[in-house]
């Protein structure tokens, strides 16, 4: 007589199929890789030299001013080109 086992892993007496076993091995490897990666991130996080608050504020103000200057420049060039192109006669 041949012993028959249920394909369901939760049922007692069943053996996991080859695919289920491979999925478990891959999942364990995935979890291990993620854990190793996060441990490395934590180690590197402590090595970061963070800028002082004053430096961050100064550089932020500098960026905002530069963006404003370029925005105004583009706007003025737009007005200038519109004025110059206004001299071209329409047909």
C-alpha contacts under 8 A as a table, 3 or more apart, distances in Angstrom:
res1	aa1	res2	aa2	distance
5	X	13	X	6.49
5	X	14	X	5.03
5	X	15	X	7.16
6	X	9	X	7.60
6	X	11	X	6.79
6	X	13	X	7.46
6	X	14	X	5.16
6	X	15	X	7.74
7	X	14	X	6.29
7	X	15	X	7.18
7	X	16	X	7.09
7	X	17	X	7.27
8	X	11	X	5.67
8	X	14	X	6.56
8	X	16	X	7.55
9	X	12	X	7.51
9	X	14	X	5.76
9	X	15	X	6.37
9	X	16	X	5.51
10	X	14	X	7.62
11	X	14	X	5.89
16	X	19	X	7.98
16	X	20	X	5.93
16	X	21	X	6.34
17	X	20	X	5.30
17	X	21	X	6.37
18	X	21	X	5.15
18	X	22	X	6.22
19	X	22	X	5.07
19	X	23	X	6.12
20	X	23	X	5.03
20	X	24	X	6.22
21	X	24	X	5.15
21	X	25	X	6.26
22	X	25	X	5.08
22	X	26	X	6.06
23	X	26	X	5.11
23	X	27	X	5.96
24	X	27	X	5.05
24	X	28	X	6.10
25	X	28	X	5.17
25	X	29	X	6.20
26	X	29	X	5.00
26	X	30	X	6.03
27	X	30	X	4.91
27	X	31	X	6.11
28	X	31	X	5.17
28	X	32	X	6.07
29	X	32	X	4.99
29	X	33	X	6.06
30	X	33	X	5.08
30	X	34	X	6.16
31	X	34	X	5.15
31	X	35	X	6.07
32	X	35	X	5.11
32	X	36	X	6.13
33	X	36	X	5.11
33	X	37	X	6.11
34	X	37	X	5.04
34	X	38	X	6.16
35	X	38	X	5.21
35	X	39	X	6.22
36	X	39	X	5.17
36	X	40	X	6.32
37	X	40	X	5.12
37	X	41	X	6.26
38	X	41	X	4.91
38	X	42	X	6.20
39	X	42	X	5.13
39	X	43	X	6.28
40	X	43	X	5.06
40	X	44	X	6.19
41	X	44	X	5.17
41	X	45	X	5.94
42	X	45	X	5.04
42	X	46	X	6.72
43	X	46	X	5.69
43	X	47	X	7.12
44	X	47	X	5.16
44	X	48	X	6.79
45	X	48	X	5.57
51	X	55	X	6.37
51	X	56	X	6.62
52	X	55	X	5.36
52	X	56	X	6.48
53	X	56	X	5.17
53	X	57	X	6.27
54	X	57	X	5.23
54	X	58	X	6.18
55	X	58	X	5.12
55	X	59	X	6.12
56	X	59	X	5.29
56	X	60	X	6.05
57	X	60	X	5.12
57	X	61	X	6.21
58	X	61	X	5.25
58	X	62	X	6.21
59	X	62	X	4.91
59	X	63	X	6.21
60	X	63	X	5.17
60	X	64	X	6.27
61	X	64	X	5.14
61	X	65	X	6.17
62	X	65	X	5.21
62	X	66	X	6.20
63	X	66	X	5.15
63	X	67	X	6.14
64	X	67	X	5.18
64	X	68	X	6.16
65	X	68	X	5.05
65	X	69	X	6.16
66	X	69	X	5.10
66	X	70	X	6.22
67	X	70	X	5.24
67	X	71	X	6.06
68	X	71	X	5.06
68	X	72	X	6.19
69	X	72	X	5.26
69	X	73	X	6.12
70	X	73	X	4.91
70	X	74	X	6.16
71	X	74	X	5.28
71	X	75	X	6.22
72	X	75	X	5.01
72	X	76	X	6.12
73	X	76	X	5.17
73	X	77	X	6.17
74	X	77	X	5.08
74	X	78	X	6.11
75	X	78	X	5.05
75	X	79	X	6.37
76	X	79	X	5.09
76	X	80	X	6.15
77	X	80	X	4.93
77	X	81	X	6.03
78	X	81	X	5.26
78	X	82	X	6.06
79	X	82	X	5.13
79	X	83	X	6.18
80	X	83	X	5.13
80	X	84	X	6.18
81	X	84	X	5.01
81	X	85	X	5.86
82	X	85	X	5.21
82	X	86	X	6.05
83	X	86	X	5.09
83	X	87	X	7.29
84	X	87	X	5.82
84	X	88	X	7.88
85	X	88	X	5.57
86	X	89	X	7.54
